[in-house]
Amino acid sequence: MPRVRDTKRPIGSSPGQNAQLKADIKYLDGMGATNIRVNQQQLTTESRQRVGINRPDLQFDYNGRRYHVEYDSPTSGRGPGHQSRLTSNDPDAETILLIVL
């Protein structure tokens, strides 16, 4: 499995998306989420298996379930494709698409 990298790394060039990511990680830390990864290859719950070389913007485990989050802009149109890939790779995970300026 790929090693966990620093969660302070950016997900792109959008200051708004990077700020939202930082706030979300702080919230997740506070609620007890584990296995938080930023812009790393897609894994299943508890890093049991790599299921894709795609890199969700944010992924984490909470209450025994894996979550994948994609931050998209209102005009890029890439979010639905990313969401479809994440779901295909890990149908048991929850996929969240956020539109952030």
PyMOL commands that place a pseudoatom at each C-alpha (Angstrom):
pseudoatom trace, name=CA, resn=MET, resi=1, chain=A, elem=C, hetatm=0, pos=[0.000, 0.000, 0.000]
pseudoatom trace, name=CA, resn=PRO, resi=2, chain=A, elem=C, hetatm=0, pos=[1.150, 3.555, -0.633]
pseudoatom trace, name=CA, resn=ARG, resi=3, chain=A, elem=C, hetatm=0, pos=[2.341, 5.265, 2.531]
pseudoatom trace, name=CA, resn=VAL, resi=4, chain=A, elem=C, hetatm=0, pos=[0.260, 8.062, 4.022]
pseudoatom trace, name=CA, resn=ARG, resi=5, chain=A, elem=C, hetatm=0, pos=[1.486, 11.462, 2.885]
pseudoatom trace, name=CA, resn=ASP, resi=6, chain=A, elem=C, hetatm=0, pos=[1.172, 14.837, 4.582]
pseudoatom trace, name=CA, resn=THR, resi=7, chain=A, elem=C, hetatm=0, pos=[-2.471, 15.965, 4.670]
pseudoatom trace, name=CA, resn=LYS, resi=8, chain=A, elem=C, hetatm=0, pos=[-1.370, 19.599, 4.361]
pseudoatom trace, name=CA, resn=ARG, resi=9, chain=A, elem=C, hetatm=0, pos=[-0.579, 19.126, 0.669]
pseudoatom trace, name=CA, resn=PRO, resi=10, chain=A, elem=C, hetatm=0, pos=[-2.797, 20.977, -1.824]
pseudoatom trace, name=CA, resn=ILE, resi=11, chain=A, elem=C, hetatm=0, pos=[-5.320, 19.320, -4.115]
pseudoatom trace, name=CA, resn=GLY, resi=12, chain=A, elem=C, hetatm=0, pos=[-4.965, 21.906, -6.874]
pseudoatom trace, name=CA, resn=SER, resi=13, chain=A, elem=C, hetatm=0, pos=[-4.482, 25.557, -7.663]
pseudoatom trace, name=CA, resn=SER, resi=14, chain=A, elem=C, hetatm=0, pos=[-7.823, 26.786, -6.269]
pseudoatom trace, name=CA, resn=PRO, resi=15, chain=A, elem=C, hetatm=0, pos=[-7.345, 28.667, -2.972]
pseudoatom trace, name=CA, resn=GLY, resi=16, chain=A, elem=C, hetatm=0, pos=[-11.021, 28.091, -2.132]
pseudoatom trace, name=CA, resn=GLN, resi=17, chain=A, elem=C, hetatm=0, pos=[-10.837, 24.341, -2.632]
pseudoatom trace, name=CA, resn=ASN, resi=18, chain=A, elem=C, hetatm=0, pos=[-7.609, 24.067, -0.641]
pseudoatom trace, name=CA, resn=ALA, resi=19, chain=A, elem=C, hetatm=0, pos=[-9.118, 26.134, 2.193]
pseudoatom trace, name=CA, resn=GLN, resi=20, chain=A, elem=C, hetatm=0, pos=[-12.230, 23.919, 2.225]
pseudoatom trace, name=CA, resn=LEU, resi=21, chain=A, elem=C, hetatm=0, pos=[-10.022, 20.817, 2.286]
pseudoatom trace, name=CA, resn=LYS, resi=22, chain=A, elem=C, hetatm=0, pos=[-8.081, 22.172, 5.266]
pseudoatom trace, name=CA, resn=ALA, resi=23, chain=A, elem=C, hetatm=0, pos=[-11.307, 22.957, 7.153]
pseudoatom trace, name=CA, resn=ASP, resi=24, chain=A, elem=C, hetatm=0, pos=[-12.721, 19.518, 6.343]
pseudoatom trace, name=CA, resn=ILE, resi=25, chain=A, elem=C, hetatm=0, pos=[-9.591, 17.734, 7.603]
pseudoatom trace, name=CA, resn=LYS, resi=26, chain=A, elem=C, hetatm=0, pos=[-9.734, 19.697, 10.852]
pseudoatom trace, name=CA, resn=TYR, resi=27, chain=A, elem=C, hetatm=0, pos=[-13.400, 18.714, 11.254]
pseudoatom trace, name=CA, resn=LEU, resi=28, chain=A, elem=C, hetatm=0, pos=[-12.662, 15.046, 10.449]
pseudoatom trace, name=CA, resn=ASP, resi=29, chain=A, elem=C, hetatm=0, pos=[-9.797, 14.956, 12.955]
pseudoatom trace, name=CA, resn=GLY, resi=30, chain=A, elem=C, hetatm=0, pos=[-12.143, 16.316, 15.610]
pseudoatom trace, name=CA, resn=MET, resi=31, chain=A, elem=C, hetatm=0, pos=[-14.819, 13.716, 14.965]
pseudoatom trace, name=CA, resn=GLY, resi=32, chain=A, elem=C, hetatm=0, pos=[-12.382, 10.799, 15.039]
pseudoatom trace, name=CA, resn=ALA, resi=33, chain=A, elem=C, hetatm=0, pos=[-12.020, 9.926, 11.359]
pseudoatom trace, name=CA, resn=THR, resi=34, chain=A, elem=C, hetatm=0, pos=[-8.988, 7.763, 10.549]
pseudoatom trace, name=CA, resn=ASN, resi=35, chain=A, elem=C, hetatm=0, pos=[-6.817, 6.879, 7.574]
pseudoatom trace, name=CA, resn=ILE, resi=36, chain=A, elem=C, hetatm=0, pos=[-7.141, 10.392, 6.150]
pseudoatom trace, name=CA, resn=ARG, resi=37, chain=A, elem=C, hetatm=0, pos=[-5.409, 10.748, 2.800]
pseudoatom trace, name=CA, resn=VAL, resi=38, chain=A, elem=C, hetatm=0, pos=[-5.128, 13.722, 0.461]
pseudoatom trace, name=CA, resn=ASN, resi=39, chain=A, elem=C, hetatm=0, pos=[-4.562, 13.336, -3.278]
pseudoatom trace, name=CA, resn=GLN, resi=40, chain=A, elem=C, hetatm=0, pos=[-3.402, 9.719, -3.008]
pseudoatom trace, name=CA, resn=GLN, resi=41, chain=A, elem=C, hetatm=0, pos=[-4.347, 6.488, -4.760]
pseudoatom trace, name=CA, resn=GLN, resi=42, chain=A, elem=C, hetatm=0, pos=[-7.802, 5.174, -3.927]
pseudoatom trace, name=CA, resn=LEU, resi=43, chain=A, elem=C, hetatm=0, pos=[-7.949, 2.620, -1.093]
pseudoatom trace, name=CA, resn=THR, resi=44, chain=A, elem=C, hetatm=0, pos=[-10.703, 0.680, 0.636]
pseudoatom trace, name=CA, resn=THR, resi=45, chain=A, elem=C, hetatm=0, pos=[-11.566, 0.864, 4.338]
pseudoatom trace, name=CA, resn=GLU, resi=46, chain=A, elem=C, hetatm=0, pos=[-8.577, 0.471, 6.654]
pseudoatom trace, name=CA, resn=SER, resi=47, chain=A, elem=C, hetatm=0, pos=[-6.303, 0.497, 3.584]
pseudoatom trace, name=CA, resn=ARG, resi=48, chain=A, elem=C, hetatm=0, pos=[-7.027, -3.172, 2.997]
pseudoatom trace, name=CA, resn=GLN, resi=49, chain=A, elem=C, hetatm=0, pos=[-6.753, -2.862, -0.762]
pseudoatom trace, name=CA, resn=ARG, resi=50, chain=A, elem=C, hetatm=0, pos=[-5.773, -0.351, -3.433]
pseudoatom trace, name=CA, resn=VAL, resi=51, chain=A, elem=C, hetatm=0, pos=[-8.686, -0.196, -5.857]
pseudoatom trace, name=CA, resn=GLY, resi=52, chain=A, elem=C, hetatm=0, pos=[-7.483, 2.456, -8.272]
pseudoatom trace, name=CA, resn=ILE, resi=53, chain=A, elem=C, hetatm=0, pos=[-4.545, 4.577, -9.284]
pseudoatom trace, name=CA, resn=ASN, resi=54, chain=A, elem=C, hetatm=0, pos=[-6.874, 7.570, -9.460]
pseudoatom trace, name=CA, resn=ARG, resi=55, chain=A, elem=C, hetatm=0, pos=[-6.369, 10.024, -6.600]
pseudoatom trace, name=CA, resn=PRO, resi=56, chain=A, elem=C, hetatm=0, pos=[-9.442, 11.245, -4.735]
pseudoatom trace, name=CA, resn=ASP, resi=57, chain=A, elem=C, hetatm=0, pos=[-8.948, 14.737, -3.339]
pseudoatom trace, name=CA, resn=LEU, resi=58, chain=A, elem=C, hetatm=0, pos=[-9.769, 13.448, 0.144]
pseudoatom trace, name=CA, resn=GLN, resi=59, chain=A, elem=C, hetatm=0, pos=[-10.482, 9.985, 1.549]
pseudoatom trace, name=CA, resn=PHE, resi=60, chain=A, elem=C, hetatm=0, pos=[-10.993, 8.752, 5.076]
pseudoatom trace, name=CA, resn=ASP, resi=61, chain=A, elem=C, hetatm=0, pos=[-12.573, 6.076, 7.270]
pseudoatom trace, name=CA, resn=TYR, resi=62, chain=A, elem=C, hetatm=0, pos=[-15.354, 6.845, 9.718]
pseudoatom trace, name=CA, resn=ASN, resi=63, chain=A, elem=C, hetatm=0, pos=[-17.460, 4.372, 11.691]
pseudoatom trace, name=CA, resn=GLY, resi=64, chain=A, elem=C, hetatm=0, pos=[-16.184, 1.443, 9.624]
pseudoatom trace, name=CA, resn=ARG, resi=65, chain=A, elem=C, hetatm=0, pos=[-16.943, 3.020, 6.271]
pseudoatom trace, name=CA, resn=ARG, resi=66, chain=A, elem=C, hetatm=0, pos=[-14.699, 4.550, 3.603]
pseudoatom trace, name=CA, resn=TYR, resi=67, chain=A, elem=C, hetatm=0, pos=[-15.472, 8.005, 2.228]
pseudoatom trace, name=CA, resn=HIS, resi=68, chain=A, elem=C, hetatm=0, pos=[-14.079, 9.641, -0.898]
pseudoatom trace, name=CA, resn=VAL, resi=69, chain=A, elem=C, hetatm=0, pos=[-14.470, 13.375, -1.500]
pseudoatom trace, name=CA, resn=GLU, resi=70, chain=A, elem=C, hetatm=0, pos=[-13.934, 15.289, -4.742]
pseudoatom trace, name=CA, resn=TYR, resi=71, chain=A, elem=C, hetatm=0, pos=[-13.794, 19.086, -4.777]
pseudoatom trace, name=CA, resn=ASP, resi=72, chain=A, elem=C, hetatm=0, pos=[-14.913, 20.535, -8.108]
pseudoatom trace, name=CA, resn=SER, resi=73, chain=A, elem=C, hetatm=0, pos=[-15.479, 24.041, -9.451]
pseudoatom trace, name=CA, resn=PRO, resi=74, chain=A, elem=C, hetatm=0, pos=[-18.865, 25.135, -10.798]
pseudoatom trace, name=CA, resn=THR, resi=75, chain=A, elem=C, hetatm=0, pos=[-17.522, 25.213, -14.372]
pseudoatom trace, name=CA, resn=SER, resi=76, chain=A, elem=C, hetatm=0, pos=[-15.015, 22.351, -14.688]
pseudoatom trace, name=CA, resn=GLY, resi=77, chain=A, elem=C, hetatm=0, pos=[-17.511, 19.541, -15.238]
pseudoatom trace, name=CA, resn=ARG, resi=78, chain=A, elem=C, hetatm=0, pos=[-14.963, 16.908, -14.167]
pseudoatom trace, name=CA, resn=GLY, resi=79, chain=A, elem=C, hetatm=0, pos=[-16.642, 16.061, -10.864]
pseudoatom trace, name=CA, resn=PRO, resi=80, chain=A, elem=C, hetatm=0, pos=[-19.299, 13.638, -12.158]
pseudoatom trace, name=CA, resn=GLY, resi=81, chain=A, elem=C, hetatm=0, pos=[-16.649, 11.593, -14.001]
pseudoatom trace, name=CA, resn=HIS, resi=82, chain=A, elem=C, hetatm=0, pos=[-14.489, 11.455, -10.884]
pseudoatom trace, name=CA, resn=GLN, resi=83, chain=A, elem=C, hetatm=0, pos=[-17.508, 10.455, -8.819]
pseudoatom trace, name=CA, resn=SER, resi=84, chain=A, elem=C, hetatm=0, pos=[-18.372, 7.671, -11.278]
pseudoatom trace, name=CA, resn=ARG, resi=85, chain=A, elem=C, hetatm=0, pos=[-14.806, 6.302, -11.199]
pseudoatom trace, name=CA, resn=LEU, resi=86, chain=A, elem=C, hetatm=0, pos=[-14.665, 6.344, -7.383]
pseudoatom trace, name=CA, resn=THR, resi=87, chain=A, elem=C, hetatm=0, pos=[-17.970, 4.504, -7.132]
pseudoatom trace, name=CA, resn=SER, resi=88, chain=A, elem=C, hetatm=0, pos=[-16.960, 1.930, -9.756]
pseudoatom trace, name=CA, resn=ASN, resi=89, chain=A, elem=C, hetatm=0, pos=[-13.702, 1.234, -7.941]
pseudoatom trace, name=CA, resn=ASP, resi=90, chain=A, elem=C, hetatm=0, pos=[-15.291, 0.900, -4.483]
pseudoatom trace, name=CA, resn=PRO, resi=91, chain=A, elem=C, hetatm=0, pos=[-19.085, 0.510, -4.533]
pseudoatom trace, name=CA, resn=ASP, resi=92, chain=A, elem=C, hetatm=0, pos=[-19.173, 0.030, -0.743]
pseudoatom trace, name=CA, resn=ALA, resi=93, chain=A, elem=C, hetatm=0, pos=[-17.718, 3.486, -0.074]
pseudoatom trace, name=CA, resn=GLU, resi=94, chain=A, elem=C, hetatm=0, pos=[-19.592, 6.749, 0.166]
pseudoatom trace, name=CA, resn=THR, resi=95, chain=A, elem=C, hetatm=0, pos=[-18.605, 9.264, -2.521]
pseudoatom trace, name=CA, resn=ILE, resi=96, chain=A, elem=C, hetatm=0, pos=[-19.142, 12.969, -1.966]
pseudoatom trace, name=CA, resn=LEU, resi=97, chain=A, elem=C, hetatm=0, pos=[-18.876, 15.613, -4.691]
pseudoatom trace, name=CA, resn=LEU, resi=98, chain=A, elem=C, hetatm=0, pos=[-18.499, 19.199, -3.449]
pseudoatom trace, name=CA, resn=ILE, resi=99, chain=A, elem=C, hetatm=0, pos=[-18.718, 22.244, -5.681]
pseudoatom trace, name=CA, resn=VAL, resi=100, chain=A, elem=C, hetatm=0, pos=[-16.352, 24.882, -4.282]
pseudoatom trace, name=CA, resn=LEU, resi=101, chain=A, elem=C, hetatm=0, pos=[-15.272, 28.192, -5.820]
for i in range(1, 101): cmd.bond("trace and resi %d" % i, "trace and resi %d" % (i + 1))
show_as sticks, trace
zoom trace
